[in-house]
Amino acid sequence: MNADPIGVRLEALERSHAYLEKLVGELNHVIVEQGRALHTLQKRLQGIGDSLDRQELDRIRASSTKPPHY
């Protein structure tokens, strides 16, 4: 006896929908984690840049000598 073609198609669509819902949830989780990691890396990069700026400024100040009339 043949299964109802509409029922078979509906079941296939439901399976596909459930799979895609799960996949979207997993991808959303990955995106959230990557966003957090990106934020952390941006903060660290900013700190490194600030540190390099301070070092460069200190180097410039140390190598600059004022003329004797100051």
N, C-alpha and C positions, 0 to 999 in steps of 0.2 A: 504494500500500500504506500503511495507517495505522500510525503509530508506536504503540508500546506505551504506553497511557495512564498506567500506573504509572511507567514510565521517564520520561515527559514531566513528570509531576508531581514526581518525585524530582529531576530536573534543575533544575526551577524552584525547588524548595526549596533545593537546593544553591547556586544562584545567589543567592537571597535571603539565605541564611545567610552566604555570603562577603561580600556587600554589607554586611550588618549587622555582621559582625565588623570590617570595615574602618572602618565608621562609629563603632563603639564605641571603637576604637583612636584615631581622630582626636578624638573628644569627650573621651576620657581625657587626651589630650595638651593640649587646650585647658584643661581643668579644672586640670591640674597647673600650667600657665603662669599661669593666673588666681590660683591659690593663692599662687604665688611673688610675683606682683605685689601681691596683697593684703597679704602679709606685709611687703613693702617699704614699702608705703603706710602700714601701721599703725605701723611703726617711725619713719617720717618724721613722722607725725602726733603720735606720742608726744614726739618731740624738739621739735617746734614748741610743743606744749602746755607742756613743761618750760621752754622758753625764755620763753614768755609768763608763766608763773608767776614765774620769776626776775625778769623786768622789772617785773611788778606789785609784787613784794615790794621791789625796789630803789626803786620810785617811792614806795611807802608809807613806807619808811625815810627817804627823802630829804625827804619832806614832813612827817614827824613831828618835832616839836621837843620836847625834854624840858623839864619845868618847871625854873625856876631853882634849886630846892632839891636837884636831883640832882647 
